[in-house]
Amino acid sequence: MRRLIVIVSSLAVVATMGILGITTASAASAGPLVSSLDGKCLDLTGGNTANGTQPQLWTCYAGSANQTVTLADNGSVQIKGKCLDVANNSAADGAVVHMWDCYDSVATQKWSLSGGSLINSNGKCLDVKDRNTADGAKLQLWTCTGTSNQKWTFGGSTTPPTTTPPTGGGGPGAKAVAPYYYTGWGNPPNLTTVTNATGVKWFTMAFMLNSGTCDPKWDGSRALAGGQDQAAINTIRANGGDVVVSFGGAAGPWLEHYCSSASALAAAYQKVISAYGLRAIDIDIEGTPYNTAADQQKTVDALKTIKANNPGITTYITLGSGTTGPDSSLINRAASAGLVVDGWGIMTFDWGSTGNNQGALTVQAADGLKNRLKTAYGWSDADAYKHVGISSMNGITDEGAVVTLADMQTITAYAQQHGIARLTFWSLNRDRQCSGGYPNDDTCSGVTQSAYQYTKIIGAYKG
């Protein structure tokens, strides 16, 4: 795929040093805090530990650091060392609840779980605002009423519910449609504008690479916390969506190659999953990791560890492909090892075809992928289709072929017909008309279109 690359559990209560008065209270217990309204968990939005971050409700995922709540022995409710606090020490109905540095002297950081209600020291209850059951619902302070949006269960007293996979596979909660979005160059589009214009809320963010010591960073250089990537994730989640983080890409340096063992690679994946509380990851296998048997096996074994340690996480593998389908070596290796991922995606471009029939060729290649999955796993046609993914390119490709708007409609219709696991393209950054001639720099599509028209087309797929 063409990319411009510069390129649970117990949680210790963290004491922030050098700030007078911050609590060093020990943890009485730690686990998920689950709303009785909809079975969703109190969640630290985007894993952001900055003062003022508003927590949210989100689908529960076992072991998520962003959902590991500590009920400390001093009455504070903590996530990642920050305390649940009422903004401006307010006792008014509707007061904002946020996370803040922990202080023993702050009364609004004192809570008690009584009769299923989480009651602040001012006598008001933690309340799900507007009884919102969507992921991303916000919380507030409100007069205690005993209703389900003010009722909570903690830790081992309840088992967070599992969610039902969507029709197209995709795993718990993940959306099949998530175009690639890249912050590393140029003029990335405004994510809120895109969501408002298209209704698409999930995006695949690229690329997580090796920084030199099997340490994952964006493009191998940008830190996980802070910066434009963290800001993008926060925006996407604030808009009610979420991200698939993609590891790999065309140019490396790949974690899959430079991490010395499967356990080291799994630890690198886990670092990113835990940092963002991820629900879905994409392993984009190109170049050396795709062609080397040792790196293939390393990747397979690492993903088995990730699936075992992160129940419910959606896992995708993306491969290069010819017009009749991909090489089957990695698929066969995964099947032999007992690894079942939610979707096997193929990049349906840069495959030696410059003809004007990219939609039909994509369908042909996807059918080839389906047949390889059917053979490797012994699945029926229907089950194999549910594990097919398509990763197209919008507009002019690197080889000068054109994936037209009509081609993308053909691809989307195929996805809808067969209920495939994943439908994406490279990239959202290109999903706009060029102001002049096609610059071939991944900032526009090179075709006549309205802004985000490719995203709107695939957004119609309800996988």
C-alpha positions in Angstrom: 0.0 0.0 0.0 1.4 3.4 -0.9 2.2 5.5 2.1 4.4 8.5 2.5 6.2 7.4 5.6 8.8 9.4 7.4 9.5 6.4 7.6 -6.2 -6.7 35.3 -6.0 -7.2 37.5 -4.7 -4.7 39.9 -3.7 -1.1 39.3 -1.2 0.6 41.5 -2.3 4.1 42.7 0.2 6.5 41.2 1.4 9.3 43.3 2.5 12.3 41.2 5.6 13.7 42.7 6.4 17.3 43.4 2.7 18.5 43.8 1.9 19.2 47.4 -1.0 17.4 48.8 -1.6 14.8 46.2 -2.8 11.6 47.8 -0.7 8.5 48.2 -3.7 6.4 49.3 -3.4 2.6 48.8 -5.8 0.8 46.5 -8.6 -1.1 48.3 -9.7 -2.9 45.1 -9.5 -2.5 41.4 -11.8 -3.6 38.5 -14.4 -2.4 36.1 -17.2 -0.1 37.2 -20.3 -1.2 35.1 -23.4 0.9 34.5 -26.7 -0.8 35.2 -28.2 1.3 32.4 -26.6 -0.7 29.6 -23.8 -2.9 31.0 -21.1 -0.5 29.7 -18.0 0.5 31.7 -16.7 3.7 33.1 -13.8 4.5 30.7 -11.0 7.0 30.6 -11.6 8.7 27.3 -8.7 8.0 24.9 -6.6 6.9 27.9 -6.0 10.6 28.4 -4.6 11.4 31.8 -4.6 15.2 31.4 -6.5 17.2 34.0 -10.0 17.9 32.9 -10.5 14.8 30.8 -14.2 13.8 31.0 -14.7 10.0 31.5 -17.2 8.2 29.4 -19.2 5.0 29.1 -17.8 2.5 26.7 -18.3 -1.2 25.8 -16.5 -3.3 28.4 -13.2 -5.0 27.5 -11.5 -7.3 30.0 -8.2 -6.0 31.2 -8.4 -2.6 29.6 -6.3 -0.1 31.6 -8.7 2.7 30.7 -11.5 0.7 32.4 -9.5 -0.5 35.5 -11.1 1.6 38.3 -9.4 1.7 41.7 -11.6 2.3 44.7 -8.9 3.7 47.1 -9.2 3.4 50.8 -9.5 7.2 51.1 -12.7 7.3 49.1 -11.3 8.3 45.8 -12.2 6.7 42.5 -9.1 6.4 40.3 -8.2 5.5 36.8 -4.5 5.5 35.7 -3.7 7.5 38.9 -6.1 10.3 38.3 -9.2 10.9 40.5 -12.9 11.2 39.6 -13.7 14.8 40.5 -16.5 17.3 40.1 -15.6 20.4 38.1 -15.4 23.6 40.1 -16.4 21.7 43.3 -20.0 22.1 42.1 -23.0 20.4 43.8 -25.5 21.5 41.2 -27.5 19.0 39.1 -25.7 18.6 35.8 -22.2 19.4 37.1 -19.5 18.1 34.9 -17.5 15.1 36.2 -13.9 14.9 35.1 -10.5 13.4 36.0 -8.0 15.4 38.0 -4.8 15.1 40.1 -5.7 13.3 43.3 -5.8 15.4 46.6 -6.7 14.2 50.0 -8.2 17.6 50.9 -10.6 17.8 48.0 -14.1 16.8 49.2 -15.5 16.3 45.7 -13.0 13.5 45.1 -14.6 11.5 47.8 -17.2 8.9 46.8 -19.0 5.9 48.3 -20.6 3.0 46.5 -23.8 2.4 48.5 -26.9 0.5 47.4 -25.5 0.4 43.8 -25.2 4.2 43.6 -21.9 6.0 43.5 -22.5 9.0 45.8 -20.3 12.0 46.0 -19.5 13.6 49.4 -22.0 16.4 48.5 -24.8 13.8 48.4 -25.3 13.8 44.7 -25.0 10.7 42.4 -22.8 9.8 39.5 -25.3 9.9 36.6 -25.2 8.9 32.9 -26.2 12.1 31.1 -29.5 11.9 29.3 -29.6 8.1 29.9 -27.4 7.8 26.8 -26.6 4.2 25.9 -24.1 4.9 23.1 -20.4 4.4 23.4 -19.0 7.8 24.4 -21.9 8.8 26.7 -20.8 11.4 29.3 -21.4 11.5 33.0 -22.6 14.2 35.4 -23.6 14.8 38.9 -27.3 14.6 39.7 -29.8 14.3 42.6 -30.0 10.6 43.5 -33.1 9.0 42.1 -32.3 5.3 42.2 -32.8 4.9 38.4 -30.6 2.6 36.3 -28.5 5.4 34.9 -27.3 6.0 38.5 -26.7 2.4 39.4 -23.3 0.7 39.2 -21.7 -2.6 39.9 -18.0 -3.0 40.7 -15.3 -5.5 39.9 -16.0 -9.2 40.4 -19.7 -8.6 41.4 -20.6 -8.6 37.7 -19.2 -9.9 34.5 -19.0 -7.2 31.7 -21.2 -8.4 28.9 -19.9 -9.6 25.6 -21.1 -7.8 22.5 -22.6 -9.4 19.4 -20.3 -9.3 16.3 -21.7 -7.4 13.4 -23.1 -9.3 10.4 -19.8 -9.0 8.4 -17.6 -10.5 11.1 -15.6 -7.6 12.5 -15.6 -8.7 16.1 -17.2 -7.1 19.1 -18.0 -3.4 18.5 -15.6 -2.8 15.5 -17.0 -1.2 12.5 -16.4 -2.8 9.1 -16.0 0.6 7.4 -12.9 2.5 8.6 -10.9 4.4 5.9 -7.2 5.0 6.5 -6.3 8.3 8.0 -2.7 9.6 8.3 -1.4 12.5 10.3 2.1 12.3 9.2 2.1 14.8 6.3 0.4 17.6 4.5 -3.1 18.8 5.3 -5.1 15.9 7.0 -8.8 16.6 6.7 -10.8 17.7 9.7 -12.2 14.6 11.3 -15.3 16.2 12.7 -16.2 17.7 9.3 -15.7 14.3 7.7 -18.0 12.5 10.2 -20.7 15.2 9.9 -20.6 15.0 6.1 -20.5 11.2 5.8 -21.7 9.6 9.0 -18.5 7.5 9.1 -17.1 7.5 12.6 -14.4 4.8 12.6 -11.0 5.3 11.0 -7.9 3.2 10.5 -4.8 5.2 11.7 -1.4 4.5 10.3 1.3 3.5 10.9 2.8 2.0 14.1 6.4 1.1 13.5 9.6 0.2 15.3 11.6 3.0 16.9 14.8 0.9 17.0 14.3 -1.2 20.1 11.0 -3.0 19.5 9.4 0.1 20.9 6.2 1.1 18.9 5.9 4.7 17.8 3.9 6.4 15.1 6.0 6.2 12.0 8.7 4.9 14.3 9.3 8.4 15.7 6.2 10.0 17.2 5.3 9.1 20.8 2.1 7.4 21.7 1.0 10.0 24.2 0.4 13.6 23.0 0.9 15.0 19.6 -1.3 14.9 16.5 -2.1 11.2 16.7 -3.4 11.2 20.2 -5.4 14.4 19.4 -6.9 12.6 16.3 -8.0 9.6 18.4 -9.5 11.9 21.0 -11.5 13.7 18.3 -12.7 10.5 16.7 -13.9 9.1 20.1 -15.5 12.4 21.1 -17.5 12.1 17.8 -18.8 8.7 18.9 -16.4 6.6 16.9 -13.2 4.7 17.4 -10.0 3.7 15.7 -8.2 0.7 14.2 -4.5 1.2 14.7 -2.5 -0.2 11.8 0.9 -1.7 12.4 3.3 -2.1 9.4 3.0 -0.6 6.0 5.1 -0.4 2.9 8.5 0.9 4.0 9.1 0.0 7.7 10.9 -0.3 9.9 8.5 -3.0 10.9 8.0 -4.3 14.5 7.2 -7.6 12.9 10.7 -7.9 11.6 12.9 -6.1 14.2 11.3 -7.4 17.4 13.4 -10.4 18.2 10.7 -12.9 19.3 7.0 -13.4 19.2 6.7 -12.5 22.9 8.6 -9.3 22.3 6.3 -8.5 19.3 3.2 -9.3 21.4 4.5 -6.9 24.1 4.9 -4.1 21.5 1.4 -4.7 20.3 0.1 -4.8 23.8 1.8 -1.5 24.7 -0.2 0.3 22.0 -3.5 -1.6 22.8 -3.2 -0.6 26.5 -2.1 3.0 25.8 -5.3 3.7 23.9 -7.7 1.0 25.2 -8.0 -0.3 21.6 -10.8 -2.4 20.4 -9.3 -3.2 17.0 -5.8 -3.5 15.4 -4.7 -4.1 11.8 -1.4 -5.8 11.0 -0.4 -4.5 7.5 2.0 -7.1 6.2 4.2 -5.7 3.4 7.8 -6.1 2.4 10.1 -8.2 4.5 7.5 -9.5 7.1 5.3 -10.8 4.3 8.1 -12.7 2.5 10.0 -14.2 5.4 8.7 -17.4 6.9 10.3 -16.5 10.3 8.6 -13.1 10.5 5.3 -14.6 9.4 5.4 -17.2 12.2 6.5 -14.5 14.7 3.5 -12.4 13.7 1.1 -15.4 13.9 2.3 -16.4 17.4 2.2 -12.8 18.6 -1.4 -12.4 17.5 -2.3 -15.6 19.3 -1.0 -14.1 22.5 -2.8 -10.8 21.9 -6.1 -12.6 21.3 -5.7 -14.6 24.4 -4.8 -11.6 26.6 -7.4 -9.2 25.1 -10.8 -11.1 24.8 -13.0 -9.4 22.3 -10.4 -7.4 20.5 -10.9 -7.3 16.7 -7.8 -8.4 14.7 -7.2 -7.8 11.0 -4.3 -8.8 8.8 -3.8 -6.9 5.5 -1.8 -8.4 2.6 -0.7 -7.4 -0.8 -2.5 -9.2 -3.6 -2.5 -10.0 -7.3 -5.7 -9.6 -9.4 -6.6 -13.3 -8.7 -6.0 -13.1 -4.9 -3.1 -13.1 -2.5 -0.3 -15.5 -1.8 -1.6 -18.1 0.6 1.5 -18.7 2.6 0.6 -16.6 5.6 -3.0 -17.7 5.6 -2.0 -21.3 5.6 0.5 -20.7 8.4 -2.1 -19.0 10.5 -4.6 -21.7 9.9 -2.1 -24.4 10.8 -1.3 -22.6 14.0 -4.9 -22.2 15.0 -5.0 -18.4 14.6 -8.4 -17.1 13.4 -8.5 -13.4 12.8 -11.6 -11.4 12.2 -10.6 -10.3 8.7 -8.0 -10.9 6.1 -7.7 -7.8 4.0 -6.1 -7.5 0.5 -4.8 -4.3 -1.0 -6.5 -4.2 -4.4 -4.2 -1.8 -6.2 -0.5 -1.6 -7.2 -0.9 -5.1 -8.5 0.4 -4.7 -12.1 -2.9 -3.7 -13.6 -3.5 -0.3 -15.1 -6.8 -1.0 -16.8 -10.0 0.8 -16.2 -11.8 -2.1 -14.6 -10.5 -1.8 -11.0 -13.9 -2.6 -9.5 -14.3 -5.9 -11.4 -10.7 -6.9 -10.7 -11.2 -6.2 -7.0 -14.2 -8.5 -6.9 -12.1 -11.1 -8.7 -9.3 -10.8 -6.2 -11.6 -10.9 -3.2 -13.2 -14.1 -4.5 -9.7 -15.5 -4.8 -9.0 -14.6 -1.1 -12.3 -16.2 -0.1 -11.3 -19.4 -1.8 -7.9 -19.4 -0.1 -9.6 -18.9 3.3 -12.1 -21.6 2.5 -9.3 -24.1 1.7 -7.0 -23.2 4.6 -9.7 -23.2 7.3 -12.2 -25.6 5.9 -15.0 -23.0 6.0 -18.1 -22.7 3.9 -18.3 -20.0 1.3 -20.5 -17.9 3.7 -18.0 -18.2 6.6 -15.1 -17.5 4.4 -16.7 -14.3 3.0 -17.3 -13.1 6.6 -13.5 -13.1 7.0 -12.7 -11.2 3.7 -11.4 -7.7 3.8 -10.9 -5.2 1.0 -8.5 -2.3 1.1 -8.8 -0.3 -2.0 -7.3 3.1 -3.2 -9.4 6.0 -4.1 -8.7 7.7 -7.4 -5.4 7.5 -9.3 -3.1 4.7 -8.0 0.7 4.6 -8.0 0.6 2.7 -11.2 -1.7 5.2 -13.0 -4.8 3.0 -12.8 -8.0 4.8 -11.6 -10.4 3.5 -9.0 -13.4 5.5 -10.0 -16.4 6.4 -7.9 -18.3 3.8 -9.9 -15.6 1.2 -9.0 -16.0 2.0 -5.3 -19.8 1.5 -5.7 -19.1 -1.9 -7.3 -16.8 -2.8 -4.4 -19.3 -1.7 -1.8 -22.1 -3.6 -3.4 -20.0 -6.7 -3.3 -19.2 -6.1 0.4 -23.0 -5.8 1.1 -23.8 -8.9 -0.9 -21.4 -11.1 0.9 -21.2 -9.5 4.4 -17.4 -9.1 4.4 -15.4 -8.3 7.5 -13.8 -5.1 6.5 -14.0 -2.3 3.8 -11.5 0.4 3.7 -9.2 2.4 1.4 -6.1 4.5 1.3 -6.8 7.1 2.1 -9.2 9.7 3.7 -6.5 12.3 3.1 -6.9 11.7 -0.6 -10.7 11.9 -0.6 -11.1 15.3 -2.2 -10.6 16.8 -5.7 -7.2 18.3 -6.5 -7.1 22.1 -6.8 -5.1 21.8 -10.0 -3.4 18.9 -11.8 -2.9 15.6 -9.9 0.2 16.2 -7.8 0.8 12.5 -7.0 1.6 13.3 -3.4 -1.3 11.6 -1.6 -3.2 14.8 -0.8 -6.1 14.4 -3.4 -7.6 11.7 -5.6 -6.9 13.0 -9.0 -10.5 12.5 -10.1 -13.5 14.8 -10.3 -15.4 14.3 -7.0 -17.1 16.1 -4.1 -15.2 16.1 -0.8 -15.3 12.8 1.0 -17.4 11.1 -1.8 -15.5 7.8 -1.6 -16.0 7.8 2.2 -19.7 8.3 1.7 -19.9 5.4 -0.7 -18.3 2.9 1.5 -20.1 4.3 4.5 -23.3 2.9 3.0 -22.0 -0.6 3.8 -23.6 -1.8 7.1 -21.3 -4.7 7.8 
